[in-house]
């Protein structure tokens, strides 16, 4: 099993690198940021309940150097959370419109992103490289994903897609994400695609 994951991880990393090289002229592998914007109300309330996770600031903005090992770990954690947590809306689970929390066995999109972020931080990934991100689906609905900032570009971990994709290869319009150095603050994203 481990050999199979490594082989898949290597192949996927090679394809990702080729994808970045092939289309480098037409896009940037890194999101373009516009400046400060409002935080989603769910995140504001999450920070009130979890001040130790939000009332921090970082001095060094670090992205992750993508290697075979880090790629395999990303695949493993993304797959584990996507398979372990049952997708359900906050309305169904908590009888409220918006509640961001760490899921135990069920949750909605931002809960998946929070858990993936927490697990990656516990595995030694820098918090500045793991940013909750708000996007719009093609139908106009809001959705949350986890952006992983790497030396090769911004990658997306999504509970609706098992693949880890470059941000611009997803079907979403990107709106805003956590600020890397101050996770309680948010930054607008310029997405002209």
Secondary structure, 3 states (H helix, E strand, C coil): CHHHHHHHHHHHHHHHHHHHHHCCCCCCCCCEEEEEECCCHHHHHHHHHCHHHHCCCCCCCCCECCCHHHHHHHHHHHHHHHHHCEECCHHHHHCCCCCCCCCCCEECHHHHHHHHHHHHHHCCCCHHHEEEEEEECCCCCEEEEEEEEECCEEEEEECCEEEEEEHHHCCCEEEEEECCCCCCCEEEEECCC
